[in-house]
Amino acid sequence: MATKMTTKKPLTGCRVSHAENHTKMQQKPNLQVKKINGVKVRISSREARTLNKKAA
């Protein structure tokens, strides 16, 4: 199992229809499994892009 490294949490809000009906919704972070120094970690895709940029 991969270790969770990020502190990102789902965003919550309301989905609003054309008729102004409000229903609760969540936008979950885009978590990916990536190996860093041989250890599997769960990080967001944005953090993975940053790591790739800083490593190069």
PDB file of N, CA, C and O in Angstrom:
ATOM      1  N   MET A   1       0.848  -1.185   0.000  1.00  0.00           N
ATOM      2  CA  MET A   1       0.000   0.000   0.000  1.00  0.00           C
ATOM      3  C   MET A   1       0.883   1.235   0.000  1.00  0.00           C
ATOM      4  O   MET A   1       1.922   1.268   0.661  1.00  0.00           O
ATOM      5  N   ALA A   2       0.474   2.226  -0.728  1.00  0.00           N
ATOM      6  CA  ALA A   2       1.245   3.455  -0.841  1.00  0.00           C
ATOM      7  C   ALA A   2       0.965   4.367   0.353  1.00  0.00           C
ATOM      8  O   ALA A   2      -0.150   4.402   0.873  1.00  0.00           O
ATOM      9  N   THR A   3       1.976   5.094   0.773  1.00  0.00           N
ATOM     10  CA  THR A   3       1.853   6.037   1.867  1.00  0.00           C
ATOM     11  C   THR A   3       1.278   7.351   1.343  1.00  0.00           C
ATOM     12  O   THR A   3       1.713   7.847   0.304  1.00  0.00           O
ATOM     13  N   LYS A   4       0.314   7.908   2.049  1.00  0.00           N
ATOM     14  CA  LYS A   4      -0.281   9.175   1.642  1.00  0.00           C
ATOM     15  C   LYS A   4       0.637  10.304   2.102  1.00  0.00           C
ATOM     16  O   LYS A   4       0.918  10.440   3.293  1.00  0.00           O
ATOM     17  N   MET A   5       1.101  11.108   1.152  1.00  0.00           N
ATOM     18  CA  MET A   5       2.052  12.167   1.467  1.00  0.00           C
ATOM     19  C   MET A   5       1.441  13.557   1.399  1.00  0.00           C
ATOM     20  O   MET A   5       1.944  14.484   2.033  1.00  0.00           O
ATOM     21  N   THR A   6       0.382  13.713   0.652  1.00  0.00           N
ATOM     22  CA  THR A   6      -0.196  15.025   0.451  1.00  0.00           C
ATOM     23  C   THR A   6      -1.189  15.370   1.559  1.00  0.00           C
ATOM     24  O   THR A   6      -1.678  14.486   2.262  1.00  0.00           O
ATOM     25  N   THR A   7      -1.479  16.644   1.706  1.00  0.00           N
ATOM     26  CA  THR A   7      -2.460  17.092   2.696  1.00  0.00           C
ATOM     27  C   THR A   7      -3.733  17.590   2.023  1.00  0.00           C
ATOM     28  O   THR A   7      -4.602  18.169   2.675  1.00  0.00           O
ATOM     29  N   LYS A   8      -3.838  17.364   0.723  1.00  0.00           N
ATOM     30  CA  LYS A   8      -5.011  17.844  -0.001  1.00  0.00           C
ATOM     31  C   LYS A   8      -6.252  17.060   0.409  1.00  0.00           C
ATOM     32  O   LYS A   8      -6.185  15.855   0.651  1.00  0.00           O
ATOM     33  N   LYS A   9      -7.388  17.759   0.484  1.00  0.00           N
ATOM     34  CA  LYS A   9      -8.666  17.164   0.841  1.00  0.00           C
ATOM     35  C   LYS A   9      -9.693  17.564  -0.216  1.00  0.00           C
ATOM     36  O   LYS A   9      -9.467  18.506  -0.975  1.00  0.00           O
ATOM     37  N   PRO A  10     -10.818  16.853  -0.270  1.00  0.00           N
ATOM     38  CA  PRO A  10     -11.832  17.207  -1.255  1.00  0.00           C
ATOM     39  C   PRO A  10     -12.429  18.586  -0.996  1.00  0.00           C
ATOM     40  O   PRO A  10     -12.628  18.987   0.150  1.00  0.00           O
ATOM     41  N   LEU A  11     -12.711  19.306  -2.090  1.00  0.00           N
ATOM     42  CA  LEU A  11     -13.437  20.558  -2.003  1.00  0.00           C
ATOM     43  C   LEU A  11     -14.923  20.243  -1.976  1.00  0.00           C
ATOM     44  O   LEU A  11     -15.381  19.371  -2.714  1.00  0.00           O
ATOM     45  N   THR A  12     -15.685  20.938  -1.137  1.00  0.00           N
ATOM     46  CA  THR A  12     -17.116  20.706  -1.076  1.00  0.00           C
ATOM     47  C   THR A  12     -17.842  21.965  -1.515  1.00  0.00           C
ATOM     48  O   THR A  12     -17.340  23.081  -1.380  1.00  0.00           O
ATOM     49  N   GLY A  13     -19.026  21.752  -2.038  1.00  0.00           N
ATOM     50  CA  GLY A  13     -19.834  22.878  -2.479  1.00  0.00           C
ATOM     51  C   GLY A  13     -21.182  22.395  -2.945  1.00  0.00           C
ATOM     52  O   GLY A  13     -21.592  21.276  -2.638  1.00  0.00           O
ATOM     53  N   CYS A  14     -21.867  23.232  -3.681  1.00  0.00           N
ATOM     54  CA  CYS A  14     -23.180  22.894  -4.204  1.00  0.00           C
ATOM     55  C   CYS A  14     -23.146  22.929  -5.719  1.00  0.00           C
ATOM     56  O   CYS A  14     -22.575  23.837  -6.322  1.00  0.00           O
ATOM     57  N   ARG A  15     -23.768  21.920  -6.328  1.00  0.00           N
ATOM     58  CA  ARG A  15     -23.997  21.916  -7.770  1.00  0.00           C
ATOM     59  C   ARG A  15     -25.340  22.598  -7.981  1.00  0.00           C
ATOM     60  O   ARG A  15     -26.332  22.214  -7.362  1.00  0.00           O
ATOM     61  N   VAL A  16     -25.385  23.605  -8.847  1.00  0.00           N
ATOM     62  CA  VAL A  16     -26.598  24.390  -9.039  1.00  0.00           C
ATOM     63  C   VAL A  16     -27.119  24.151 -10.446  1.00  0.00           C
ATOM     64  O   VAL A  16     -26.412  24.382 -11.427  1.00  0.00           O
ATOM     65  N   SER A  17     -28.354  23.689 -10.538  1.00  0.00           N
ATOM     66  CA  SER A  17     -28.959  23.428 -11.840  1.00  0.00           C
ATOM     67  C   SER A  17     -29.517  24.721 -12.426  1.00  0.00           C
ATOM     68  O   SER A  17     -29.488  25.772 -11.784  1.00  0.00           O
ATOM     69  N   HIS A  18     -30.025  24.628 -13.653  1.00  0.00           N
ATOM     70  CA  HIS A  18     -30.627  25.793 -14.303  1.00  0.00           C
ATOM     71  C   HIS A  18     -31.848  26.270 -13.520  1.00  0.00           C
ATOM     72  O   HIS A  18     -32.176  27.457 -13.533  1.00  0.00           O
ATOM     73  N   ALA A  19     -32.524  25.335 -12.835  1.00  0.00           N
ATOM     74  CA  ALA A  19     -33.696  25.679 -12.030  1.00  0.00           C
ATOM     75  C   ALA A  19     -33.308  26.109 -10.615  1.00  0.00           C
ATOM     76  O   ALA A  19     -34.163  26.226  -9.737  1.00  0.00           O
ATOM     77  N   GLU A  20     -31.999  26.344 -10.402  1.00  0.00           N
ATOM     78  CA  GLU A  20     -31.471  26.799  -9.105  1.00  0.00           C
ATOM     79  C   GLU A  20     -31.640  25.755  -8.003  1.00  0.00           C
ATOM     80  O   GLU A  20     -31.699  26.119  -6.828  1.00  0.00           O
ATOM     81  N   ASN A  21     -31.718  24.461  -8.351  1.00  0.00           N
ATOM     82  CA  ASN A  21     -31.722  23.412  -7.336  1.00  0.00           C
ATOM     83  C   ASN A  21     -30.284  23.189  -6.874  1.00  0.00           C
ATOM     84  O   ASN A  21     -29.374  23.070  -7.693  1.00  0.00           O
ATOM     85  N   HIS A  22     -30.086  23.134  -5.551  1.00  0.00           N
ATOM     86  CA  HIS A  22     -28.756  22.951  -4.982  1.00  0.00           C
ATOM     87  C   HIS A  22     -28.604  21.521  -4.483  1.00  0.00           C
ATOM     88  O   HIS A  22     -29.418  21.052  -3.687  1.00  0.00           O
ATOM     89  N   THR A  23     -27.580  20.831  -4.937  1.00  0.00           N
ATOM     90  CA  THR A  23     -27.246  19.502  -4.424  1.00  0.00           C
ATOM     91  C   THR A  23     -25.772  19.513  -4.037  1.00  0.00           C
ATOM     92  O   THR A  23     -24.938  20.115  -4.712  1.00  0.00           O
ATOM     93  N   LYS A  24     -25.473  18.831  -2.933  1.00  0.00           N
ATOM     94  CA  LYS A  24     -24.093  18.801  -2.446  1.00  0.00           C
ATOM     95  C   LYS A  24     -23.208  18.010  -3.396  1.00  0.00           C
ATOM     96  O   LYS A  24     -23.647  17.025  -3.990  1.00  0.00           O
ATOM     97  N   MET A  25     -21.952  18.448  -3.539  1.00  0.00           N
ATOM     98  CA  MET A  25     -20.999  17.734  -4.390  1.00  0.00           C
ATOM     99  C   MET A  25     -19.598  17.862  -3.808  1.00  0.00           C
ATOM    100  O   MET A  25     -19.337  18.715  -2.960  1.00  0.00           O
ATOM    101  N   GLN A  26     -18.707  17.003  -4.275  1.00  0.00           N
ATOM    102  CA  GLN A  26     -17.303  17.034  -3.869  1.00  0.00           C
ATOM    103  C   GLN A  26     -16.427  17.001  -5.102  1.00  0.00           C
ATOM    104  O   GLN A  26     -16.731  16.306  -6.072  1.00  0.00           O
ATOM    105  N   GLN A  27     -15.338  17.755  -5.063  1.00  0.00           N
ATOM    106  CA  GLN A  27     -14.290  17.660  -6.074  1.00  0.00           C
ATOM    107  C   GLN A  27     -13.082  17.055  -5.381  1.00  0.00           C
ATOM    108  O   GLN A  27     -12.444  17.697  -4.547  1.00  0.00           O
ATOM    109  N   LYS A  28     -12.774  15.813  -5.734  1.00  0.00           N
ATOM    110  CA  LYS A  28     -11.687  15.101  -5.059  1.00  0.00           C
ATOM    111  C   LYS A  28     -10.358  15.407  -5.739  1.00  0.00           C
ATOM    112  O   LYS A  28     -10.321  15.612  -6.952  1.00  0.00           O
ATOM    113  N   PRO A  29      -9.251  15.439  -4.966  1.00  0.00           N
ATOM    114  CA  PRO A  29      -7.937  15.699  -5.561  1.00  0.00           C
ATOM    115  C   PRO A  29      -7.495  14.538  -6.442  1.00  0.00           C
ATOM    116  O   PRO A  29      -7.885  13.393  -6.214  1.00  0.00           O
ATOM    117  N   ASN A  30      -6.690  14.835  -7.437  1.00  0.00           N
ATOM    118  CA  ASN A  30      -6.211  13.846  -8.397  1.00  0.00           C
ATOM    119  C   ASN A  30      -4.967  13.170  -7.808  1.00  0.00           C
ATOM    120  O   ASN A  30      -3.841  13.576  -8.094  1.00  0.00           O
ATOM    121  N   LEU A  31      -5.179  12.132  -6.981  1.00  0.00           N
ATOM    122  CA  LEU A  31      -4.074  11.440  -6.321  1.00  0.00           C
ATOM    123  C   LEU A  31      -3.550  10.320  -7.199  1.00  0.00           C
ATOM    124  O   LEU A  31      -4.325   9.545  -7.759  1.00  0.00           O
ATOM    125  N   GLN A  32      -2.240  10.237  -7.319  1.00  0.00           N
ATOM    126  CA  GLN A  32      -1.573   9.228  -8.130  1.00  0.00           C
ATOM    127  C   GLN A  32      -0.533   8.515  -7.268  1.00  0.00           C
ATOM    128  O   GLN A  32      -0.006   9.090  -6.316  1.00  0.00           O
ATOM    129  N   VAL A  33      -0.245   7.268  -7.605  1.00  0.00           N
ATOM    130  CA  VAL A  33       0.806   6.514  -6.914  1.00  0.00           C
ATOM    131  C   VAL A  33       2.094   6.683  -7.700  1.00  0.00           C
ATOM    132  O   VAL A  33       2.130   6.438  -8.905  1.00  0.00           O
ATOM    133  N   LYS A  34       3.150   7.103  -7.017  1.00  0.00           N
ATOM    134  CA  LYS A  34       4.436   7.346  -7.661  1.00  0.00           C
ATOM    135  C   LYS A  34       5.537   6.809  -6.764  1.00  0.00           C
ATOM    136  O   LYS A  34       5.441   6.901  -5.540  1.00  0.00           O
ATOM    137  N   LYS A  35       6.583   6.249  -7.362  1.00  0.00           N
ATOM    138  CA  LYS A  35       7.717   5.754  -6.587  1.00  0.00           C
ATOM    139  C   LYS A  35       8.740   6.864  -6.427  1.00  0.00           C
ATOM    140  O   LYS A  35       9.170   7.473  -7.406  1.00  0.00           O
ATOM    141  N   ILE A  36       9.121   7.121  -5.190  1.00  0.00           N
ATOM    142  CA  ILE A  36      10.160   8.106  -4.892  1.00  0.00           C
ATOM    143  C   ILE A  36      11.188   7.393  -4.033  1.00  0.00           C
ATOM    144  O   ILE A  36      10.881   6.981  -2.915  1.00  0.00           O
ATOM    145  N   ASN A  37      12.409   7.240  -4.542  1.00  0.00           N
ATOM    146  CA  ASN A  37      13.489   6.532  -3.858  1.00  0.00           C
ATOM    147  C   ASN A  37      13.077   5.113  -3.465  1.00  0.00           C
ATOM    148  O   ASN A  37      13.434   4.635  -2.388  1.00  0.00           O
ATOM    149  N   GLY A  38      12.323   4.439  -4.342  1.00  0.00           N
ATOM    150  CA  GLY A  38      11.919   3.064  -4.101  1.00  0.00           C
ATOM    151  C   GLY A  38      10.727   2.895  -3.176  1.00  0.00           C
ATOM    152  O   GLY A  38      10.355   1.767  -2.852  1.00  0.00           O
ATOM    153  N   VAL A  39      10.119   3.997  -2.742  1.00  0.00           N
ATOM    154  CA  VAL A  39       8.970   3.938  -1.842  1.00  0.00           C
ATOM    155  C   VAL A  39       7.744   4.448  -2.591  1.00  0.00           C
ATOM    156  O   VAL A  39       7.785   5.518  -3.197  1.00  0.00           O
ATOM    157  N   LYS A  40       6.646   3.679  -2.551  1.00  0.00           N
ATOM    158  CA  LYS A  40       5.415   4.104  -3.209  1.00  0.00           C
ATOM    159  C   LYS A  40       4.706   5.137  -2.334  1.00  0.00           C
ATOM    160  O   LYS A  40       4.455   4.894  -1.154  1.00  0.00           O
ATOM    161  N   VAL A  41       4.389   6.282  -2.918  1.00  0.00           N
ATOM    162  CA  VAL A  41       3.671   7.333  -2.199  1.00  0.00           C
ATOM    163  C   VAL A  41       2.493   7.789  -3.044  1.00  0.00           C
ATOM    164  O   VAL A  41       2.532   7.720  -4.273  1.00  0.00           O
ATOM    165  N   ARG A  42       1.439   8.257  -2.369  1.00  0.00           N
ATOM    166  CA  ARG A  42       0.289   8.827  -3.055  1.00  0.00           C
ATOM    167  C   ARG A  42       0.403  10.342  -2.973  1.00  0.00           C
ATOM    168  O   ARG A  42       0.306  10.925  -1.894  1.00  0.00           O
ATOM    169  N   ILE A  43       0.610  10.975  -4.128  1.00  0.00           N
ATOM    170  CA  ILE A  43       0.704  12.429  -4.192  1.00  0.00           C
ATOM    171  C   ILE A  43      -0.210  12.910  -5.300  1.00  0.00           C
ATOM    172  O   ILE A  43      -0.619  12.132  -6.162  1.00  0.00           O
ATOM    173  N   SER A  44      -0.528  14.193  -5.276  1.00  0.00           N
ATOM    174  CA  SER A  44      -1.381  14.743  -6.318  1.00  0.00           C
ATOM    175  C   SER A  44      -0.573  14.877  -7.602  1.00  0.00           C
ATOM    176  O   SER A  44       0.656  14.933  -7.572  1.00  0.00           O
ATOM    177  N   SER A  45      -1.269  14.928  -8.718  1.00  0.00           N
ATOM    178  CA  SER A  45      -0.588  15.011 -10.013  1.00  0.00           C
ATOM    179  C   SER A  45       0.188  16.318 -10.128  1.00  0.00           C
ATOM    180  O   SER A  45       1.241  16.354 -10.763  1.00  0.00           O
ATOM    181  N   ARG A  46      -0.308  17.373  -9.534  1.00  0.00           N
ATOM    182  CA  ARG A  46       0.403  18.655  -9.570  1.00  0.00           C
ATOM    183  C   ARG A  46       1.728  18.556  -8.811  1.00  0.00           C
ATOM    184  O   ARG A  46       2.744  19.088  -9.259  1.00  0.00           O
ATOM    185  N   GLU A  47       1.714  17.877  -7.668  1.00  0.00           N
ATOM    186  CA  GLU A  47       2.956  17.692  -6.908  1.00  0.00           C
ATOM    187  C   GLU A  47       3.937  16.815  -7.681  1.00  0.00           C
ATOM    188  O   GLU A  47       5.145  17.043  -7.629  1.00  0.00           O
ATOM    189  N   ALA A  48       3.422  15.806  -8.403  1.00  0.00           N
ATOM    190  CA  ALA A  48       4.286  14.940  -9.210  1.00  0.00           C
ATOM    191  C   ALA A  48       4.950  15.752 -10.321  1.00  0.00           C
ATOM    192  O   ALA A  48       6.132  15.559 -10.604  1.00  0.00           O
ATOM    193  N   ARG A  49       4.208  16.648 -10.948  1.00  0.00           N
ATOM    194  CA  ARG A  49       4.777  17.504 -11.991  1.00  0.00           C
ATOM    195  C   ARG A  49       5.863  18.405 -11.426  1.00  0.00           C
ATOM    196  O   ARG A  49       6.896  18.617 -12.061  1.00  0.00           O
ATOM    197  N   THR A  50       5.627  18.942 -10.216  1.00  0.00           N
ATOM    198  CA  THR A  50       6.624  19.801  -9.574  1.00  0.00           C
ATOM    199  C   THR A  50       7.890  19.021  -9.276  1.00  0.00           C
ATOM    200  O   THR A  50       8.994  19.520  -9.494  1.00  0.00           O
ATOM    201  N   LEU A  51       7.735  17.767  -8.767  1.00  0.00           N
ATOM    202  CA  LEU A  51       8.907  16.946  -8.478  1.00  0.00           C
ATOM    203  C   LEU A  51       9.708  16.662  -9.753  1.00  0.00           C
ATOM    204  O   LEU A  51      10.937  16.721  -9.746  1.00  0.00           O
ATOM    205  N   ASN A  52       9.007  16.354 -10.838  1.00  0.00           N
ATOM    206  CA  ASN A  52       9.692  16.106 -12.112  1.00  0.00           C
ATOM    207  C   ASN A  52      10.430  17.346 -12.590  1.00  0.00           C
ATOM    208  O   ASN A  52      11.529  17.247 -13.137  1.00  0.00           O
ATOM    209  N   LYS A  53       9.832  18.507 -12.385  1.00  0.00           N
ATOM    210  CA  LYS A  53      10.451  19.768 -12.821  1.00  0.00           C
ATOM    211  C   LYS A  53      11.706  20.068 -12.002  1.00  0.00           C
ATOM    212  O   LYS A  53      12.730  20.476 -12.550  1.00  0.00           O
ATOM    213  N   LYS A  54      11.619  19.862 -10.680  1.00  0.00           N
ATOM    214  CA  LYS A  54      12.766  20.168  -9.809  1.00  0.00           C
ATOM    215  C   LYS A  54      13.883  19.158  -9.973  1.00  0.00           C
ATOM    216  O   LYS A  54      15.049  19.489  -9.763  1.00  0.00           O
ATOM    217  N   ALA A  55      13.545  17.915 -10.349  1.00  0.00           N
ATOM    218  CA  ALA A  55      14.582  16.889 -10.512  1.00  0.00           C
ATOM    219  C   ALA A  55      15.407  17.115 -11.776  1.00  0.00           C
ATOM    220  O   ALA A  55      16.578  16.739 -11.831  1.00  0.00           O
ATOM    221  N   ALA A  56      14.801  17.726 -12.787  1.00  0.00           N
ATOM    222  CA  ALA A  56      15.512  17.925 -14.068  1.00  0.00           C
ATOM    223  C   ALA A  56      16.412  19.129 -14.035  1.00  0.00           C
ATOM    224  O   ALA A  56      17.075  19.431 -15.027  1.00  0.00           O
TER     225      ALA A  56
END
